[in-house]
């Protein structure tokens, strides 16, 4: 794709005015290794999935929590793997290393860094959305802004700093986590299907002559 003479970016104010995303697909909470294996049998048959992780926030200096949740979404449902309960089992590591399923995420370098605290693996078949959107002149790097630009809806971030290691995840937590992985998949499909035309985006900003 040729270099475009403009950027596409959206303001926080514009995002705030958008309607919230509604997620109505089934959400499957995976609490045990056996449940994880059953879920991965299904996921391994998919061509594309969305991917994300959640970690309990650090509120005190010196705190360092491990990844608590791995979210993997198809267009029909989302699985929430509570790895704070059972760790990174072999089958999950194999899924991360599989080239046969395309896994779409955002800020994957951070996810991999944190997951490597559990076990070493060589990620394969992953697509980084922050790199992908550059070809469409989108300069925003956050999932919320990218989704807003493409779909005109706002992803709520209200649950981000909640306890992802809680005994039971609330419905609000489950929905938030599911949307983040599902949104990555929706963004990928929107871009690869040719449904997004940068030229017609209302968030197009022309560059000055000195900008490259």
Backbone bond lengths (Angstrom), bond angles and torsions (degrees), N, CA, C in turn:
res aa  C-N    CA-C-N  psi(-1)  N-CA   C-N-CA  omega(-1)  CA-C   N-CA-C  phi
1 X - - - 1.466 - - 1.520 109.14 -
2 X 1.345 116.12 135.85 1.456 119.74 -176.99 1.525 110.97 -70.46
3 X 1.346 115.09 156.54 1.451 120.27 176.96 1.523 109.51 -67.85
4 X 1.330 115.75 129.84 1.459 120.59 -177.93 1.522 110.48 -93.06
5 X 1.327 116.75 154.48 1.458 122.03 -175.79 1.521 112.32 -91.81
6 X 1.299 116.50 18.09 1.457 120.52 -178.74 1.523 110.14 -147.88
7 X 1.318 115.11 165.26 1.458 122.41 173.42 1.520 108.48 -114.26
8 X 1.315 114.90 157.41 1.462 120.27 173.38 1.519 107.39 -119.13
9 X 1.314 115.51 117.82 1.468 121.40 -177.65 1.518 108.73 -147.11
10 X 1.337 115.34 153.39 1.459 120.61 -176.52 1.528 109.53 -128.73
11 X 1.315 116.74 145.37 1.460 121.33 -178.84 1.528 111.29 -86.36
12 X 1.324 116.04 159.39 1.464 120.95 175.16 1.524 110.26 -60.75
13 X 1.332 116.24 -35.20 1.465 120.32 -179.05 1.527 110.93 -65.44
14 X 1.328 116.43 -40.31 1.461 119.88 178.44 1.526 111.27 -66.54
15 X 1.333 116.14 -40.35 1.463 120.45 176.80 1.525 110.61 -60.80
16 X 1.318 116.55 -43.77 1.470 121.38 -176.37 1.521 112.47 -61.38
17 X 1.320 117.88 -26.70 1.454 121.77 -178.31 1.531 112.70 -84.57
18 X 1.308 117.34 -9.18 1.466 120.45 -177.04 1.523 111.91 -79.31
19 X 1.326 117.73 150.57 1.471 120.29 174.50 1.519 110.64 -68.10
20 X 1.328 115.90 149.50 1.458 120.80 -179.96 1.529 111.28 -69.96
21 X 1.317 114.94 146.28 1.456 120.98 173.32 1.534 109.36 -65.57
22 X 1.310 116.68 136.84 1.466 121.64 173.65 1.524 108.05 -109.37
23 X 1.325 115.63 126.87 1.467 120.32 179.43 1.520 108.54 -114.11
24 X 1.325 116.69 120.60 1.470 120.97 -175.04 1.525 113.30 -119.79
25 X 1.332 117.96 -0.10 1.464 120.31 179.29 1.526 110.88 -71.33
26 X 1.332 117.61 158.24 1.465 120.42 176.71 1.523 111.85 -61.71
27 X 1.331 115.53 144.48 1.466 123.13 175.88 1.520 107.47 -119.95
28 X 1.325 116.54 123.97 1.468 121.44 -178.73 1.520 108.77 -110.73
29 X 1.319 117.01 114.95 1.457 122.02 177.21 1.526 108.33 -85.43
30 X 1.323 116.16 124.06 1.468 122.72 -175.61 1.528 108.09 -105.77
31 X 1.331 116.10 110.88 1.466 121.63 -173.00 1.526 114.50 -107.06
32 X 1.326 117.91 -15.36 1.460 120.57 -173.91 1.523 110.97 -131.40
33 X 1.331 117.72 159.98 1.463 120.30 176.83 1.529 112.93 -58.65
34 X 1.338 117.11 -38.76 1.461 119.50 -179.53 1.521 111.16 -66.13
35 X 1.330 117.14 -41.93 1.461 119.97 175.91 1.533 110.78 -61.79
36 X 1.333 115.48 -37.90 1.460 120.21 179.17 1.523 110.80 -63.93
37 X 1.313 116.88 -43.68 1.467 120.03 180.00 1.519 111.02 -62.33
38 X 1.331 116.86 -41.50 1.465 120.47 179.11 1.525 111.15 -64.81
39 X 1.323 116.42 -41.11 1.462 120.41 178.56 1.521 110.75 -64.58
40 X 1.319 116.60 -41.58 1.462 120.63 -177.41 1.524 112.40 -69.82
41 X 1.325 117.34 -26.99 1.463 119.59 173.76 1.526 110.16 -61.20
42 X 1.324 115.14 -41.99 1.470 120.46 177.61 1.528 110.80 -69.70
43 X 1.320 116.82 -46.93 1.464 120.84 -176.07 1.523 112.16 -65.54
44 X 1.305 117.35 -31.82 1.470 121.14 -179.14 1.526 112.30 -68.65
45 X 1.323 116.22 -13.31 1.463 120.54 178.44 1.532 112.05 -93.04
46 X 1.327 116.54 -3.95 1.461 120.83 -178.24 1.529 110.35 -85.38
47 X 1.311 115.45 156.27 1.467 120.10 176.84 1.524 111.07 -89.44
48 X 1.343 115.92 -39.41 1.465 121.57 -178.74 1.520 109.68 -134.95
49 X 1.331 116.09 141.84 1.466 121.47 173.79 1.527 109.06 -141.87
50 X 1.329 115.77 154.38 1.455 121.40 171.39 1.514 109.49 -91.89
51 X 1.326 116.22 151.51 1.470 120.83 -172.16 1.526 109.94 -139.18
52 X 1.333 115.62 140.43 1.460 120.84 174.61 1.528 108.54 -161.51
53 X 1.332 116.36 169.71 1.465 121.41 174.91 1.526 108.96 -137.54
54 X 1.320 115.41 160.29 1.464 121.71 173.49 1.526 108.91 -132.52
55 X 1.327 115.35 143.30 1.459 122.45 179.66 1.521 109.45 -131.22
56 X 1.305 116.66 139.03 1.457 120.46 176.70 1.526 109.42 -58.22
57 X 1.338 117.74 130.37 1.472 119.74 -176.21 1.526 112.44 -67.83
58 X 1.320 114.64 152.64 1.467 121.52 176.36 1.525 109.09 -98.58
59 X 1.311 116.23 119.56 1.467 120.58 -179.47 1.526 112.60 -107.90
60 X 1.322 116.59 -8.96 1.466 120.08 179.33 1.517 109.81 -125.42
61 X 1.310 115.91 146.02 1.453 121.60 178.73 1.528 109.42 -59.63
62 X 1.323 115.46 133.34 1.456 120.20 179.62 1.518 114.09 94.68
63 X 1.350 117.10 -14.35 1.461 119.58 177.12 1.530 109.42 -69.79
64 X 1.311 116.18 145.39 1.458 120.19 179.73 1.524 108.95 -154.58
65 X 1.317 116.17 87.43 1.461 120.81 -177.90 1.523 111.20 -83.97
66 X 1.324 115.58 150.17 1.454 120.98 175.72 1.522 110.29 -87.19
67 X 1.324 116.21 165.81 1.454 121.08 176.93 1.530 108.92 -56.44
68 X 1.316 115.61 132.27 1.468 120.52 -178.85 1.525 111.95 -101.19
69 X 1.326 115.96 -29.20 1.466 119.96 -169.92 1.521 110.08 -141.03
70 X 1.332 115.70 136.66 1.461 122.40 170.61 1.521 107.29 -117.40
71 X 1.333 116.06 123.39 1.455 120.55 -179.58 1.519 109.78 -106.50
72 X 1.331 116.42 130.94 1.459 122.10 177.51 1.523 107.66 -131.32
73 X 1.335 115.85 121.63 1.464 120.66 -172.97 1.520 111.71 -119.69
74 X 1.330 115.40 140.67 1.455 122.13 165.42 1.525 106.49 -105.07
75 X 1.304 116.91 -177.23 1.465 119.96 177.66 1.526 111.46 -71.85
76 X 1.330 116.56 -15.60 1.463 120.17 -175.84 1.517 114.47 -105.05
77 X 1.333 118.31 -28.59 1.470 120.95 -175.07 1.522 109.81 -158.54
78 X 1.336 114.95 165.21 1.467 120.33 178.03 1.518 109.64 -130.16
79 X 1.328 115.28 136.23 1.461 121.95 177.12 1.529 109.19 -105.28
80 X 1.321 115.89 133.03 1.463 121.97 177.62 1.526 108.09 -110.62
81 X 1.323 116.48 103.84 1.466 122.28 -178.29 1.529 108.93 -87.06
82 X 1.320 116.99 111.33 1.462 121.33 -178.25 1.530 109.37 -85.29
83 X 1.325 115.56 77.22 1.465 119.46 -175.00 1.527 111.92 -70.46
84 X 1.322 117.14 -10.95 1.467 118.58 172.03 1.524 110.21 -66.81
85 X 1.329 116.96 -15.73 1.468 122.10 178.53 1.527 112.37 -92.82
86 X 1.341 116.51 -39.47 1.474 117.77 -171.52 1.526 113.95 -132.53
87 X 1.335 118.17 4.87 1.459 120.41 175.37 1.523 113.24 74.43
88 X 1.310 115.88 -169.02 1.461 121.55 177.72 1.526 108.71 -94.27
89 X 1.306 115.78 95.06 1.466 119.79 -179.84 1.528 109.74 -70.09
90 X 1.316 116.07 162.63 1.466 122.02 -176.15 1.519 112.06 -55.07
91 X 1.331 116.83 -43.20 1.459 120.36 -177.35 1.532 112.05 -64.42
92 X 1.324 117.25 -33.50 1.457 120.27 177.98 1.530 110.47 -71.27
93 X 1.325 116.32 -40.38 1.469 120.23 175.95 1.531 110.48 -61.84
94 X 1.320 116.40 -41.18 1.462 120.44 179.02 1.531 110.96 -63.70
95 X 1.331 115.79 -35.80 1.465 119.89 177.39 1.527 110.57 -65.49
96 X 1.326 116.48 -40.77 1.468 120.62 177.70 1.525 111.47 -63.21
97 X 1.325 116.76 -28.29 1.470 121.32 -176.83 1.526 113.16 -96.31
98 X 1.328 116.21 0.26 1.466 120.43 -177.01 1.524 111.30 -79.74
99 X 1.329 115.85 133.76 1.461 121.40 175.64 1.526 111.82 -89.71
100 X 1.313 117.57 -9.79 1.463 120.65 -174.04 1.521 113.15 -81.03
101 X 1.332 117.79 -18.49 1.465 121.67 177.43 1.527 108.17 -115.83
102 X 1.334 116.75 124.00 1.459 120.95 177.10 1.522 108.90 -82.17
103 X 1.326 115.39 122.14 1.471 121.72 -175.46 1.532 108.55 -112.06
104 X 1.317 116.60 119.64 1.457 121.12 -173.09 1.526 109.73 -107.00
105 X 1.344 116.07 127.32 1.457 120.55 179.83 1.516 111.73 -146.54
106 X 1.325 115.23 -175.32 1.455 121.91 -178.57 1.521 108.79 -138.40
107 X 1.326 117.10 136.73 1.474 122.33 -173.19 1.524 110.33 58.29
108 X 1.313 115.54 45.63 1.463 120.95 -175.46 1.523 112.47 -64.64
109 X 1.323 117.24 -31.69 1.465 120.00 179.68 1.524 110.49 -56.53
110 X 1.324 116.85 -41.62 1.465 120.63 178.31 1.519 111.17 -67.05
111 X 1.336 116.33 -41.86 1.466 119.76 178.52 1.524 110.86 -60.12
112 X 1.317 116.56 -46.86 1.460 120.51 -178.64 1.529 110.93 -63.57
113 X 1.319 116.66 -42.53 1.462 120.49 179.37 1.525 110.76 -57.40
114 X 1.320 116.35 -44.63 1.460 120.30 -177.69 1.525 112.27 -74.05
115 X 1.322 117.08 -35.77 1.467 119.87 178.43 1.524 111.69 -70.23
116 X 1.313 116.55 -28.81 1.461 119.47 178.63 1.525 112.46 -67.23
117 X 1.307 117.67 -11.98 1.463 120.33 174.60 1.526 111.02 -70.95
118 X 1.336 115.78 -21.47 1.463 120.72 174.80 1.515 111.29 -83.62
119 X 1.334 115.15 -49.78 1.469 120.66 -175.62 1.522 109.23 -164.21
120 X 1.319 116.00 154.61 1.458 121.22 177.15 1.528 109.70 -80.78
121 X 1.312 115.89 140.14 1.460 121.62 173.46 1.523 107.66 -157.00
122 X 1.338 115.74 162.91 1.459 121.19 -179.05 1.532 107.95 -113.25
123 X 1.320 117.81 100.03 1.462 120.00 -175.46 1.521 112.16 -62.71
124 X 1.315 115.38 133.30 1.458 122.40 178.48 1.532 108.78 -134.84
125 X 1.319 115.89 150.13 1.453 120.46 175.28 1.512 114.73 76.79
126 X 1.337 118.09 17.61 1.456 121.55 -179.09 1.523 110.85 -96.50
127 X 1.319 116.36 145.49 1.464 123.65 175.30 1.522 107.94 -119.31
128 X 1.335 116.13 126.07 1.467 121.95 179.04 1.525 109.33 -92.78
129 X 1.332 116.60 113.54 1.459 120.56 -177.16 1.525 112.89 -65.54
130 X 1.320 117.58 -32.66 1.458 119.18 179.98 1.525 111.26 -61.36
131 X 1.323 117.23 -31.19 1.462 120.85 175.42 1.527 110.70 -80.23
132 X 1.312 116.50 -39.86 1.464 121.19 -175.79 1.526 112.34 -63.02
133 X 1.335 117.25 -41.47 1.467 119.49 -173.41 1.531 112.64 -70.30
134 X 1.313 117.57 -18.38 1.467 119.72 -179.63 1.525 111.72 -61.25
135 X 1.313 116.66 -32.79 1.465 120.64 179.36 1.525 111.72 -66.86
136 X 1.335 116.42 -14.39 1.461 121.70 179.64 1.531 111.10 -108.24
137 X 1.338 115.99 15.55 1.475 123.95 176.99 1.521 113.02 69.87
138 X 1.325 117.94 9.87 1.463 120.66 178.32 1.528 108.22 -79.66
139 X 1.320 116.40 117.78 1.461 120.92 -177.15 1.526 112.69 -97.68
140 X 1.328 117.65 -14.84 1.465 119.88 177.27 1.525 109.69 -71.03
141 X 1.335 115.94 141.49 1.463 120.08 -174.67 1.521 113.54 -109.76
142 X 1.331 118.49 -8.86 1.462 119.95 -177.10 1.524 110.32 -87.19
143 X 1.331 115.93 149.02 1.456 121.08 179.51 1.525 110.40 -60.54
144 X 1.320 116.90 -42.29 1.459 121.24 -178.08 1.530 111.20 -59.41
145 X 1.337 116.53 -44.97 1.461 119.70 -178.02 1.528 112.27 -72.36
146 X 1.311 117.45 -41.25 1.458 119.97 178.61 1.525 110.06 -61.51
147 X 1.325 116.43 -44.83 1.467 120.70 -179.61 1.524 110.04 -64.49
148 X 1.331 116.76 -40.89 1.452 120.21 178.61 1.516 112.40 -61.13
149 X 1.322 116.83 -42.58 1.461 121.52 178.88 1.527 111.07 -61.42
150 X 1.317 116.21 -42.88 1.463 120.43 -173.57 1.522 113.77 -82.92
151 X 1.343 116.66 -33.80 1.468 119.54 -170.87 1.531 114.35 -120.57
152 X 1.321 117.81 -10.71 1.458 119.22 178.20 1.510 114.51 70.85
153 X 1.324 117.95 21.85 1.464 122.93 177.25 1.527 109.69 -127.97
154 X 1.310 114.95 154.89 1.465 121.43 -175.77 1.519 110.87 -104.99
155 X 1.325 115.49 130.56 1.462 121.67 172.90 1.525 108.03 -87.63
156 X 1.309 116.95 120.89 1.465 120.68 178.70 1.520 110.09 -69.57
157 X 1.337 116.58 138.04 1.465 121.32 177.26 1.527 111.05 -108.95
158 X 1.340 116.29 16.94 1.458 120.77 -173.21 1.517 115.29 -63.35
159 X 1.329 118.48 -24.20 1.462 121.45 -176.81 1.523 113.15 -98.62
160 X 1.310 117.46 1.79 1.472 120.46 -171.48 1.523 112.62 -58.80
161 X 1.316 117.98 -40.43 1.464 121.35 -174.68 1.525 112.58 -99.12
162 X 1.318 116.31 31.37 1.466 120.20 177.10 1.528 110.34 -93.09
163 X 1.321 116.01 174.56 1.467 121.06 -176.71 1.529 110.40 -83.94
164 X 1.322 116.27 102.85 1.458 121.08 -179.48 1.521 113.03 -79.72
165 X 1.326 116.98 -2.61 1.466 121.01 175.88 1.531 111.35 -103.85
166 X 1.313 117.44 11.97 1.466 121.48 -178.64 1.526 110.68 -58.52
167 X 1.320 115.30 157.44 1.472 120.49 179.74 1.522 110.67 -55.66
168 X 1.321 116.43 -42.91 1.465 121.44 176.29 1.525 108.49 -136.71
169 X 1.315 116.56 136.92 1.456 120.62 177.07 1.521 109.53 -77.96
170 X 1.330 116.51 136.13 1.453 120.26 176.98 1.524 109.45 -70.81
171 X 1.318 115.96 164.79 1.458 119.49 177.21 1.520 110.63 -62.48
172 X 1.336 116.58 -36.30 1.469 120.32 178.53 1.525 110.52 -63.94
173 X 1.335 117.35 -41.58 1.459 120.58 177.15 1.529 111.04 -63.49
174 X 1.318 116.29 -44.94 1.460 120.20 -179.29 1.528 111.44 -60.04
175 X 1.322 116.04 -44.60 1.459 120.13 -179.02 1.517 111.06 -65.78
176 X 1.326 116.62 -44.32 1.467 121.17 178.34 1.524 110.47 -57.72
177 X 1.333 116.67 -49.03 1.464 121.24 -177.36 1.523 111.25 -64.55
178 X 1.326 116.41 -40.90 1.457 120.40 179.97 1.522 111.30 -64.49
179 X 1.332 116.93 -42.24 1.462 120.72 -178.51 1.521 111.00 -61.28
180 X 1.328 117.50 -40.70 1.467 119.45 -176.97 1.527 112.11 -60.48
181 X 1.331 117.27 -41.77 1.469 119.66 179.12 1.525 110.85 -74.95
182 X 1.323 116.47 -42.83 1.465 122.12 179.98 1.526 110.88 -62.08
183 X 1.331 117.15 -39.71 1.466 121.17 -179.40 1.520 111.55 -62.58
184 X 1.332 117.63 -38.09 1.466 120.71 177.39 1.522 110.65 -59.04
185 X 1.319 116.32 -42.11 1.463 120.95 -179.94 1.525 110.61 -67.22
186 X 1.343 116.87 -41.33 1.467 120.35 179.97 1.526 111.35 -64.10
187 X 1.324 116.82 -40.56 1.468 121.02 178.08 1.528 110.35 -61.09
188 X 1.320 116.35 -46.34 1.466 121.33 -179.27 1.530 110.53 -59.06
189 X 1.330 116.74 -47.86 1.462 120.29 -178.62 1.531 111.47 -65.21
190 X 1.317 116.79 -38.30 1.468 120.38 179.68 1.537 110.63 -61.85
191 X 1.325 115.97 -43.25 1.459 120.02 -177.96 1.525 112.20 -72.97
192 X 1.321 117.18 -45.06 1.464 120.08 -175.12 1.529 112.33 -73.88
193 X 1.323 117.81 -20.98 1.466 120.70 -179.93 1.522 112.39 -82.60
194 X 1.336 116.70 -8.66 1.453 120.32 -179.08 1.520 113.71 79.98
195 X 1.322 117.35 12.98 1.469 120.47 -178.06 1.528 112.68 -77.95
196 X 1.342 117.33 -14.85 1.460 119.91 -179.92 1.517 110.00 -103.18
197 X 1.331 115.65 122.20 1.454 121.82 177.93 1.526 108.61 -109.85
198 X 1.327 118.13 106.68 1.466 119.95 -179.38 1.518 113.06 -55.30
199 X 1.323 117.05 -34.24 1.462 120.95 -176.98 1.527 112.13 -60.92
200 X 1.329 116.91 -31.89 1.457 119.92 -175.38 1.529 112.98 -98.91
201 X 1.327 117.68 5.09 1.461 120.41 -178.56 1.532 110.81 -67.83
202 X 1.335 117.56 134.70 1.465 120.05 177.26 1.526 112.81 -72.37
203 X 1.324 116.90 -6.04 1.470 121.02 -177.35 1.530 112.01 -105.76
204 X 1.327 115.09 20.94 1.460 120.96 -179.83 1.528 110.06 -76.57
205 X 1.318 116.69 131.63 1.469 122.76 178.55 1.528 107.15 -125.92
206 X 1.306 116.43 119.79 1.462 120.12 -179.65 1.529 109.91 -69.98
207 X 1.331 115.49 140.74 1.456 120.29 177.18 1.524 110.31 -80.79
208 X 1.315 115.56 154.34 1.462 120.33 173.37 1.528 108.05 -77.41
209 X 1.320 118.30 160.27 1.474 120.77 -178.13 1.521 114.11 -57.75
210 X 1.344 118.06 -23.45 1.461 120.34 -177.57 1.516 111.84 -84.38
211 X 1.328 117.87 -11.49 1.457 120.60 -178.39 1.519 109.51 -86.08
212 X 1.343 113.63 145.33 1.468 118.39 -179.74 1.509 109.78 -104.57
